[in-house]
């Protein structure tokens, strides 16, 4: 039988999930009576947790936000997830590395020794995104607020030019912000460009919002079914909805063991065809880029197909030969 303390911790862990909990369901999960659930809820309220009772046939409970911050409870998996997320802060480019390091130190300090040992065993190094791509947290809050409020965003965009080719002046861009996304070490704003009448992906580090914000808008359906599908297609050079594959796909036989190729194959497929050879199938946005990606393995290779890939190798060979001659 569990002790009262451990039962209260389990109850609090359940209530911290974002859902309403019927009293009978809590009783079944904790293997206690509904009356004991009510008493345990009263004990948690005395500790400072704001737990509201829900009306209805079954009744229930919900953990609400309070004026004061009571002790927080994390289970083992949540602690490790929190530690990984805090250590990964440099990947976001949000300029919160120092705050994340301090938060991780605070979490570690109050951990039980068993969890602290697991955390210490999970040490890894994270590298920030490309230089100059860090985005101030204030800008991220402004962009996220525009997405949430569904208001047209007016902003200057670094590197943009006016329609008549004048690089010295560019009118503010106007877009309906749809999603704020962190991907590949950068922050992006996905939105509907009102002046170009098309979907666009804006780099957040190049955005300077203008005030005041524009009118509210009715949200459009994003092509590709999801922001992930939309970005994946655009980064491949394809149009959303054209399928999930690269526009150019081919295969070669590399004169290398499969084990040497797998770590560097990305989303390609590697199949061993002998002890010192393997078949690599991959995709790219152009045939020349695909051929170049196969050439980076610095090994002999044979083109399996299609003919467009073989032609790309011929073109690259002539181009590299000319470059070497010069």
C-alpha positions as CSV (number, residue, x, y, z in Angstrom):
1,X,0.0,0.0,0.0
2,X,1.3,3.5,-0.8
3,X,1.9,6.0,1.8
4,X,-0.1,9.2,2.0
5,X,2.9,11.3,0.9
6,X,3.6,9.2,-2.2
7,X,-0.1,9.1,-3.0
8,X,-0.3,12.9,-2.8
9,X,2.7,13.2,-5.2
10,X,1.1,10.8,-7.6
11,X,-2.2,12.7,-7.5
12,X,-0.4,16.0,-8.1
13,X,1.5,14.5,-11.0
14,X,-1.8,13.5,-12.6
15,X,-3.4,16.9,-12.0
16,X,-0.5,18.7,-13.6
17,X,-1.4,17.3,-17.0
18,X,-3.6,19.7,-19.0
19,X,-7.0,18.0,-18.6
20,X,-9.9,17.7,-16.3
21,X,-9.9,14.6,-14.0
22,X,-13.2,13.1,-12.9
23,X,-13.1,12.0,-9.3
24,X,-13.9,8.4,-10.1
25,X,-11.1,8.2,-12.6
26,X,-8.6,9.5,-10.1
27,X,-9.9,7.0,-7.6
28,X,-9.4,4.1,-10.0
29,X,-5.9,5.3,-11.0
30,X,-4.8,5.7,-7.4
31,X,-6.7,2.6,-6.2
32,X,-8.4,4.5,-3.5
33,X,-12.0,5.6,-2.7
34,X,-13.5,8.8,-4.1
35,X,-13.8,10.0,-0.5
36,X,-10.0,9.6,-0.1
37,X,-9.5,11.5,-3.3
38,X,-11.5,14.5,-1.9
39,X,-9.4,14.4,1.3
40,X,-6.2,14.3,-0.7
41,X,-7.3,17.2,-2.8
42,X,-8.0,19.2,0.4
43,X,-4.5,18.5,1.6
44,X,-3.0,19.8,-1.7
45,X,-5.1,22.9,-1.4
46,X,-3.7,23.5,2.1
47,X,-0.2,23.3,0.6
48,X,-1.0,26.1,-1.8
49,X,-2.2,24.3,-4.9
50,X,-5.3,25.9,-6.5
51,X,-7.5,23.0,-7.4
52,X,-11.0,23.7,-8.6
53,X,-13.9,21.3,-8.4
54,X,-15.9,20.7,-11.5
55,X,-19.6,20.4,-11.5
56,X,-21.5,17.6,-13.3
57,X,-22.7,14.1,-12.9
58,X,-19.3,12.7,-12.2
59,X,-17.6,15.7,-10.8
60,X,-13.9,16.3,-11.2
61,X,-10.9,18.4,-10.5
62,X,-8.6,20.8,-12.4
63,X,-5.3,22.3,-11.3
64,X,-5.5,26.1,-11.8
65,X,-2.8,28.8,-11.9
66,X,-2.3,30.6,-8.6
67,X,-0.9,33.8,-7.3
68,X,2.0,32.1,-5.7
69,X,4.3,29.4,-7.1
70,X,3.9,26.2,-5.0
71,X,6.4,23.4,-5.1
72,X,6.6,21.8,-8.6
73,X,6.6,18.1,-9.2
74,X,8.3,16.3,-12.0
75,X,8.5,12.6,-12.6
76,X,11.8,10.9,-13.7
77,X,11.1,11.2,-17.5
78,X,10.0,14.8,-17.1
79,X,13.2,15.7,-15.3
80,X,15.3,14.2,-18.0
81,X,13.2,15.8,-20.8
82,X,13.7,19.1,-19.0
83,X,17.4,18.6,-18.7
84,X,17.7,17.7,-22.4
85,X,15.6,20.8,-23.4
86,X,17.7,23.1,-21.3
87,X,21.0,21.8,-22.6
88,X,19.7,22.2,-26.2
89,X,18.9,25.9,-25.7
90,X,21.8,27.0,-27.9
91,X,20.1,25.3,-30.9
92,X,17.2,27.7,-30.6
93,X,19.2,30.8,-31.3
94,X,16.9,32.6,-28.9
95,X,19.7,34.1,-26.8
96,X,18.6,32.2,-23.6
97,X,21.8,30.1,-23.2
98,X,22.8,31.7,-19.9
99,X,19.3,31.6,-18.4
100,X,19.0,27.9,-19.5
101,X,22.3,27.0,-17.9
102,X,21.2,28.7,-14.6
103,X,17.8,26.9,-14.8
104,X,19.5,23.6,-15.3
105,X,21.8,24.2,-12.3
106,X,18.7,25.0,-10.2
107,X,16.9,21.9,-11.3
108,X,20.0,19.7,-10.7
109,X,20.4,21.1,-7.2
110,X,17.0,19.9,-6.0
111,X,17.1,16.6,-7.7
112,X,17.4,13.3,-5.7
113,X,20.8,11.8,-6.0
114,X,19.6,9.0,-8.2
115,X,18.2,11.4,-10.8
116,X,21.2,13.7,-10.5
117,X,23.5,10.8,-11.4
118,X,21.3,10.1,-14.5
119,X,21.4,13.8,-15.5
120,X,25.2,13.9,-15.1
121,X,25.5,10.9,-17.4
122,X,23.5,12.7,-20.0
123,X,25.9,15.5,-20.8
124,X,26.3,16.6,-24.4
125,X,27.5,19.6,-26.4
126,X,25.1,21.7,-28.5
127,X,26.3,24.2,-31.1
128,X,24.4,27.3,-32.0
129,X,23.1,27.9,-35.5
130,X,24.9,29.8,-38.3
131,X,26.7,33.0,-37.1
132,X,24.5,36.1,-37.0
133,X,21.2,34.2,-36.8
134,X,20.4,34.6,-33.1
135,X,17.0,36.2,-32.5
136,X,16.3,38.4,-29.5
137,X,13.6,37.0,-27.2
138,X,11.6,40.2,-27.5
139,X,11.4,39.7,-31.2
140,X,10.2,36.1,-30.8
141,X,7.5,37.3,-28.4
142,X,6.4,40.0,-30.8
143,X,6.2,37.5,-33.7
144,X,4.5,34.9,-31.6
145,X,2.0,37.4,-30.4
146,X,1.1,38.4,-34.0
147,X,0.6,34.7,-34.8
148,X,-1.6,34.2,-31.8
149,X,-3.7,37.4,-32.3
150,X,-4.0,36.8,-36.1
151,X,-3.1,40.4,-36.9
152,X,-1.4,41.5,-40.1
153,X,2.3,42.1,-39.5
154,X,4.1,45.1,-41.0
155,X,7.8,44.8,-41.0
156,X,11.1,45.8,-42.6
157,X,12.9,42.9,-44.0
158,X,16.7,43.1,-44.3
159,X,18.0,42.4,-47.8
160,X,14.7,43.3,-49.5
161,X,14.6,45.6,-52.4
162,X,11.9,47.8,-53.8
163,X,9.9,46.8,-56.8
164,X,11.8,49.2,-59.1
165,X,15.2,47.7,-58.1
166,X,16.2,50.5,-55.7
167,X,18.3,48.8,-53.1
168,X,18.3,52.0,-50.9
169,X,14.6,51.9,-50.0
170,X,12.1,49.1,-49.6
171,X,8.6,49.6,-48.4
172,X,7.5,47.6,-45.4
173,X,6.3,44.0,-46.0
174,X,2.8,43.0,-45.0
175,X,2.1,39.4,-44.1
176,X,-0.5,37.3,-42.3
177,X,1.7,35.4,-39.8
178,X,0.8,31.8,-39.6
179,X,3.5,29.9,-37.7
180,X,6.8,30.8,-35.9
181,X,9.2,27.8,-36.4
182,X,12.6,26.9,-35.2
183,X,14.4,24.7,-37.8
184,X,18.0,24.0,-38.7
185,X,19.4,26.4,-36.2
186,X,17.3,29.3,-37.5
187,X,13.9,30.9,-36.6
188,X,11.4,31.3,-39.5
189,X,8.0,33.1,-39.8
190,X,5.6,31.3,-42.1
191,X,3.0,33.7,-43.5
192,X,0.8,34.8,-46.4
193,X,2.6,37.7,-48.2
194,X,-0.2,40.2,-49.0
195,X,1.8,42.0,-51.6
196,X,3.0,38.9,-53.5
197,X,-0.3,37.0,-52.9
198,X,1.6,33.8,-52.0
199,X,3.0,31.9,-49.0
200,X,6.5,32.9,-47.9
201,X,9.1,31.8,-45.4
202,X,10.8,34.8,-43.7
203,X,13.9,34.5,-41.6
204,X,13.1,36.0,-38.2
205,X,16.6,37.4,-37.7
206,X,16.0,39.7,-40.7
207,X,12.6,41.0,-39.5
208,X,12.1,44.4,-37.8
209,X,8.4,44.8,-36.9
210,X,6.7,48.1,-37.5
211,X,3.9,49.6,-35.3
212,X,1.0,49.6,-35.2
213,X,-0.1,46.1,-36.1
214,X,-2.5,45.7,-39.0
215,X,-6.0,44.5,-39.1
216,X,-7.1,41.0,-37.9
217,X,-7.5,38.3,-40.5
218,X,-9.2,35.0,-41.0
219,X,-6.5,32.2,-41.0
220,X,-5.9,30.5,-44.3
221,X,-5.2,26.8,-44.8
222,X,-1.5,26.1,-45.1
223,X,-0.5,24.0,-48.1
224,X,1.0,20.6,-47.4
225,X,-1.4,19.8,-44.6
226,X,0.9,21.0,-41.8
227,X,3.6,23.5,-41.2
228,X,6.1,20.6,-41.1
229,X,4.9,19.4,-44.5
230,X,5.0,22.9,-45.9
231,X,8.5,23.6,-44.7
232,X,9.8,20.2,-45.8
233,X,8.5,20.7,-49.3
234,X,9.9,24.3,-49.6
235,X,13.3,23.3,-48.3
236,X,13.4,20.5,-50.9
237,X,12.6,23.0,-53.7
238,X,9.2,21.5,-54.3
239,X,5.7,22.9,-54.0
240,X,3.6,21.8,-51.0
241,X,1.2,19.0,-51.9
242,X,3.4,17.6,-54.7
243,X,4.4,14.6,-52.5
244,X,6.8,14.0,-49.7
245,X,9.8,13.1,-51.9
246,X,12.6,15.1,-53.4
247,X,12.1,16.3,-57.0
248,X,15.3,14.5,-58.1
249,X,16.1,11.0,-56.8
250,X,18.7,8.5,-57.9
251,X,21.0,5.7,-56.8
252,X,24.7,4.8,-57.1
253,X,27.0,1.9,-56.0
254,X,29.7,3.3,-53.7
255,X,32.9,1.4,-53.4
256,X,32.7,1.6,-49.6
257,X,31.3,-0.6,-46.9
258,X,27.8,0.2,-45.9
259,X,28.9,0.8,-42.3
260,X,31.1,3.7,-43.5
261,X,28.3,5.3,-45.5
262,X,25.3,5.1,-43.1
263,X,26.4,7.8,-40.6
264,X,26.6,10.3,-43.5
265,X,23.7,9.3,-45.6
266,X,21.2,11.7,-44.2
267,X,17.7,10.7,-45.3
268,X,19.2,8.4,-48.0
269,X,18.8,4.6,-48.0
270,X,21.9,2.4,-47.7
271,X,22.0,-1.3,-48.8
272,X,25.0,-3.5,-48.6
273,X,25.9,-5.3,-51.8
274,X,29.1,-6.8,-50.6
275,X,31.8,-6.4,-47.9
276,X,33.3,-3.3,-49.6
277,X,30.4,-2.0,-51.6
278,X,26.9,-0.6,-51.0
279,X,24.0,0.9,-52.8
280,X,23.0,4.4,-51.8
281,X,19.7,5.9,-52.9
282,X,19.0,9.6,-52.1
283,X,17.3,12.7,-53.3
284,X,18.0,16.4,-53.8
285,X,16.5,19.5,-55.3
286,X,18.5,19.2,-58.6
287,X,20.4,16.5,-60.5
288,X,23.7,18.4,-60.2
289,X,23.3,18.7,-56.4
290,X,22.4,15.0,-56.2
291,X,25.5,14.0,-58.2
292,X,27.7,16.3,-56.0
293,X,26.3,14.8,-52.8
294,X,27.3,11.3,-54.0
295,X,30.8,12.6,-55.0
296,X,31.4,13.9,-51.4
297,X,32.1,10.3,-50.3
298,X,35.5,10.5,-52.1
299,X,35.3,6.9,-53.4
300,X,34.7,5.1,-56.6
301,X,31.1,4.8,-57.7
302,X,28.8,3.5,-60.4
303,X,25.6,5.2,-61.5
304,X,22.5,2.9,-61.1
305,X,20.1,5.5,-62.5
306,X,18.2,7.3,-63.7
307,X,19.8,8.7,-66.9
308,X,19.4,12.3,-65.6
309,X,21.8,11.5,-62.8
310,X,24.4,10.1,-65.2
311,X,24.1,13.2,-67.4
312,X,24.6,15.4,-64.3
313,X,27.9,13.5,-63.5
314,X,29.1,14.2,-67.1
315,X,28.2,17.9,-66.7
316,X,30.0,18.1,-63.3
317,X,33.1,16.3,-64.7
318,X,33.4,18.8,-67.5
319,X,32.9,21.7,-65.1
320,X,35.5,20.4,-62.6
321,X,38.0,19.6,-65.4
322,X,37.7,23.2,-66.7
323,X,38.2,24.6,-63.2
324,X,41.3,22.5,-62.7
325,X,42.8,23.6,-66.0
326,X,42.3,27.3,-65.0
